[in-house]
Amino acid sequence: MTGGQGMEWNDQLVGRKSYGCDVLFRVVDVLERDGEEIAILYGADIRLVADAPISDLALMTDKEIEKFEEEYRSLEEESFHSFTADTKQNEDRKNSSSSLSFHLPGRVLHMDGDPRYLKKCVDAYTSLSVPVIGIHCQEKEMPERVSSLIDQYQPQILVLTGHDAYLSSRGKKSDINAYRNSVSFVKAVQEARRKMPSLDQLVIFAGACQSHFESLIHAGANFASSPLRVNIHALDPVYTVGKISYTSFKDSIFMEDILRHTLANEDGIGGVETKGVLRIGTPYRAEMYQD
């Protein structure tokens, strides 16, 4: 369905006709460029930012929106059940040796350029019982803010995400300046590493759709997107670091451990061998929590 002249486009769910409406986008702004109205688009379920002439937009019908949402809802549920089953199995194994222990999963500082995605992610962390502090922060502001936020919240895990995209008109895929927000993510990782240099002291996930993976890893991220410049889902950072949060500091995590819980595959998320941050303590007594 095509919108009429003079309609209010902000917050509308749309597709790009030139791409066959393959991705569901939300219009976040409309700008004028060379006498033409250009819409700024955020992926509704993937961490992609794009722009398109208003003339290229098609309003999605309720039926089309439901089809997109059902597809991603099914994937999200699969990731959730995979994560919770894996976590329960690990807890049962550890508790078999001591029924009097308690667990301290790693605390996450999640900085997100998209307030809608931030809420979605915080809700997911809560469902997974992962301690989280969620901060809405524009991608370009992350390098300036990350250091003070680390001081304030003392996380074991840092997520730097939002929206990104590779723009072929700006250069080759190897050129980090050809990306919308990869430079900002890299600078934020570098600032975080100045504060906490060790990969095991602070575990970092950085990036969004199509981000410059190599630069993020070289800057000091443990995990990043996107090795083959593909899109990642809004919740992929959550399931990536959730696995870290609930893995013992004595155990190493490999990419295959991460990917089975995410909606992306090795084309979308990569990283380096990393230790977990979970701590197990004793004793646990129910009466400790009774008045």
N, C-alpha and C positions, 0 to 999 in steps of 0.2 A: 504494500500500500504506500503510495507516494503522498507526502505532505503537501498541503496547499500553500499558496502565496501568503506571506505575512504571518504564518503560524509561529507559535512559540516552540522552539526546538530544544531549549535547555531541558535536560533530564529525560528526554524521550529515548526510548529504546529503538535502535535502528540497525540496519545493515547497509553495506556499501554495494550498490548495484554493480559496479565495475568488478567486484570480487565475487559476484554471485551470492551476496549476503551470507558468506560462509562463517562470519563471526558476529555475535551479538554485541553491540556497542551501546554505551550510554553517552549522550551528548552532554559535555560538561561546560562548553563555552562555544560562542559563535563570534568569529572575528571577520573583519573586512580586509581582504588582501588583493591589491590591484583591481579594486572595484568589484570583487567577487566575494560572496559570503562563504567563509570556510568554517566548518564545524571541527572542534577538538573533541576527539572520541576516546573514551576509556573502555576497555573490554569489560563486559558485564561479569564474566567468569574467569577470564585470563588476564594476566598482567601486561597487557599490550596498550600502548597509546598510539593513536593515529590521527590524521586529519583528512578531511575530504570536503569537496564542494557540496554545498547544500543540495545542488541538483543531482548529486550522486547518491543521496540518502534515500532509503526506503523505510518507512515506518513499519515496524514489525506488528503483526496481528497478535492477539492473545494466544491463538493456537500456535503460531510460530514461536512465540516466547516460551510457551509451555514445553514445546519440543526441545528447545535449547536447555531449559532448566532441568527437565527430566533426565536428559543425557548426563549433565554434570552432577545432578543429585545422586544418580546411581553410582557414578565414579567416587563421589565423596563418601557415600555409605560404605563402599567397598574398602576404601582406604581406612576409614574409621574402624571398621570391624577387624581389619588386618592388624592395625596398630594395637587395639585393645586386647586382642587375642594374644599377640606376641608379648605385650607387657605383662599380662596375667600369667603367661607361661613362665616368664623370667622370675616374677615375684614368687610363684609357687615353688620354683626350684630353689630360690634363695631361702624361702621360709621353711623349707623342709628340714634345714639344718638348725634353724632357730625360730620358734614361733613367738619369740619375745622381742622381735626387732621392729624398728620403724624406719621408714624411708624418707630421705630428703632429696627430691628431684631437683635438677638445676633450674635456677630462676632465669627467665628469658626477658630481655629488653627488646621489644619489637617496635621498630620505627618504620612507619608506613606512609607513603605519599598519598594514599587513597583512604579517606575516612570510612568509606563503606567497607572496603576490604579489611581495614583495621578492626572494625566491629565484628565482621565475619570471622576473622582470625582469633580475636580474643574469645569469642564464643566457643570456637573449636578448641583452643587451649584449655578453657574451663571444662569442657566436656571430657577432655583427656587428662584432667587433673594436673596440668603442667602450670606451675606458677609463672605469671606473666605480668609485665608492666607494658601497656600499649601506649605509644606516643604517635599522634598524627604529626607528620613533619614533611613538608615539601622536599622532594629529592635534592634540590639544589641547596637547601638549608642544612642537610644532614652533616656535611663536613664541619660546619661551625658549631653544631649543637651536640654532636655525639660524645665528645670528651666530658663535658659537664654532666651529661645524663649518665654516663658510666660512673662518675664520681658520686652522683646522687643515689643511684639505685644498686650499684655493685652487682651487676648480673654475672652469671657464669656463661651465659649464651647471649649473643647479640644478633639480631636480624635487621638487615638494612634492605628494604624492598619498597615497591611501589609500582611504577609503570616504566617501561622502556621500549625501545624499538630501534632496529637498524634501518637507516635511510640510505639506499643505494645512491641517491642523488648527491650525498655528501662525501662519498668516497668508498673505498674497498672495505670489506668486512674486517680486514686486519687493522684498519684505522679507527682508533677509539673515538675520534672526533666525528665519526659518521653515525654515532648513536645519540639518542635523545638524552639519556640520563646516566649512561655508563661512567662518564667522567666523574660525576658527582658521587656515585657509589664507590668508585675507586678511591677518591679523596677521603671519603668517610671511613673506609677500611684503613687507610693509612693513618688517619688521626687516631682511630681506635688502637691500632698497633703501637703507636707512640706511647699510648697510655698503658697498654698491656701487651707486651711483645710476644709472649709465649702462645703458641697455638693451643696448648692445653689449659692455659690460665683463663683464656677467653675464647670460646668457640664462636666463629663468625659465619653466618650465612649472608651472602650479598647478591643482589641482582633481581631482575624481573624478566619479562619476555624479551628474548633475543639479545640479552646483555652480553658484553664483551668478557666472556668467561676467563680467558687467559690473563687479562689484566687484573681481574679481581683476585684470582688465585695468587698471582705474583705480588699483589699488594698486601696479601696476608690473610685472605679469607680461607677458612677451612673448606667451605662448600660454596658453590656459586652456580649461576646460570649464565649463559646457555651455550654449552659446548658446540652445538651445531646451529645455534641462533634460531631455535624453535621457540614456540610459546610455552609458558608454564601456567599452571592453574593458580588461582588466588591462594589456595590452601597448601600448596607444595612447600613453602617455607615452614609452615607449622609442623607438618609430618616429618620433615627433615630434622628439625631441631628437637622435636618431641622425642625422637629416638635417642638423641644425645642426652636429653634430660633424664631419661629413664634407663640409661645404661651405666653400669658401675664405672667409677673412675679407674678401676683396675683392668677394664676390658677395652680393647680397641674396636672401632667400628669401621667397616669397609663400605664402599658404595653399594654393594649388593644388599647390605643390611638396610640401607636407607631407601633404595628405590622400590622395594616391594611394598612400601607403605605410601608412596607418593603417586600422584596422577601422571607425573612425567616419567620418562625413561632416561637412559644414559645420554640421549641426545639433548635433553633439557637441563639436567643437573649433574654436576660432577664435583669432585673434591679429593681431599687427601685423607689418608689414614688418621683417625682422630680418636682420642680417648673419651669415654663417657664422663659424666659429672655427678652421677647419682652417688649419694653417701648413705650407708646403712648404719643405724645406731641401735644401741640397747641400753637399758631394758625398756620394753613397752609393757605398761600395766594399764588396764582399763580404768582402774581406780584413780590413776593419775589425772584423769579428765573428768572426774566426778566431784561435785561439791561436797 
